[in-house]
Amino acid sequence: MQLILVFQHCLGVGHLAGEFARCIQRQDPNLVSDVDILCLQIAGLCHDLGHGPFSHLWEVFMSRANAKQKWTHEENSIKIFDKLIEKNGLGPLFKKNGLNENDIIFIKEAIGGPLGDDGRTYKGRGPEKYFLYEIVANKTTGIDVDKLDYFQRDEYYLNVGTVFKDKEAKCLSDIFMDRSRLHDRAYQHRVVQNIQQMVLDALILAEPIMDSDDPRIVPAQNLLRRIETRDFYSLVSEWTPPHGLTLIHPIPDSWGLSIKDFGLAFKVIDLGEGDKKRKVIFYDKNNCITNEIGIHGLINVPSVTLYFLMKESSQIINPNVHEIVRKWIRYLENNIESCLTDM
């Protein structure tokens, strides 16, 4: 499968954002200005500047390495965008193209959301143009050109086709189903989960001394070497917890293994964030707003699978590990109520 570069994706999002805004402008020139279009194109180009190595996995690492500090790639994108303007002296160029300070704020908000003091109010554009914020990174429904671009790219290289129906409501159903299918077949595939768990462990081991020659970094280096040679954690078993449970009891001490011997990777497949699909607004053939149409056949019940990954190399794996994991799963099933109480 060909690697999808973030740069290619950002070019696509910038292009789609401009095309989407121009389409609205053609319908009503008073709604969208040329400056609005330029701002949205820049936002699309810069919306993923803040991704660290390993893309979204870096956010998981940052949250585990420093739980007290909230880190998101959107906020980091905005910081890098500011640095690019400052370091490259882009102020005069922006001004030459009709962009002012308010427009720069609009670009940042189109990437990361409202910058008002209350965390909910947009500053770059007034309420009459709030719809523009739903083009690049839609915080209302989750349907935006960012998703449409990476869906098309990933589905092309995965050879998973998208067929859109005539009715818009059914199209949106297809979008959410496509997202779920891609997470199941690619983004959260068990091999991907395995590698991510190993990378996370290596990064967390190395984080305190990442820039040091200290021999304590050797375990992290060895772990990365195992990834390169495909000596992955061994998939011992997988389990579908009831109630979408993602919290489990550790192994009792008397069993001879510790929870630290395992990488526990949760694969969670749903149709998107919360109930955003219910916020989608439809209009009928007379251009009247209607709430009578739902997104067909979608019940957002998360499917959870827990992968039990043995960290030891497959060449020296404990011969009793399969029986211990089977016993562990039975133990979890028998104690499911107390797990739910702890959540």
Secondary structure, 3 states (H helix, E strand, C coil): CCCCCHHHHHHHHHHHHHHHHHHHHHHCCCCCCHHHHHHHHHHHHHCCCCCCCCCHHHHHHHHHHCCCCCCCHHHHHHHHHHHHHHHCCCHHHHHHCCCCHHHHHHHHHHHHCCCCCCCCCCCCCCHHHHHHHHCCCCCCCCCCHHHHHHHHHHHHHHCCCCCCCCCHHHHHHHHHHHHHHHHHHHHCCHHHHHHHHHHHHHHHHHHHHCCCCCHHHHHHHHHHHHHHCCCCCEEEEEECCHHHCCCCCCCCHHHCCCHHHEEEEEEEECCCCCCHHHHCCEECCCCCEECCCCCCCCCCCCEEEEEEEECCCHHHCCCCHHHHHHHHHHHHHHCHHHHHHHC
